[in-house]
């Protein structure tokens, strides 16, 4: 820093502005479950796939749904998860955003769909698919 320039605290002031803006954006994203204000778009829910010798486990984010609104469908090498949100979120324009979630997951192996089981806890679904 030059002797006539700004002090070293200015860099920290700039950083604190960036941190506050990031925190504000995070809070907005959390409240609207991925809707971008003004655009009415939805982000994809998080999904994790784990393959074991005898089964495939899928864990997916389904925040804001009831267990009885979940539909699971296996077709060839994919799994489709769909559910209705308890409470759709309005967009910035005042119209209502999406009121459902649909996730399509490519399965790494063939499975026995009739033996599939799942549970839902705190907005996270765990699906167990025995391998064929």
Buried (B, 14 or more C-beta within 10 A) or exposed (E): EEEEEEEEEEEEEEEEEEEEEEEEEEEEBEEBBBBBBEEBEBEEBEBEBEBEEEBBEBEBBBBBBEEEBBEBEBEEEEBEBBBBBEEBBEBEEEEEBBEEBEBEBEBEEEBEBEEBEBEBEEEBBBBBBBBE
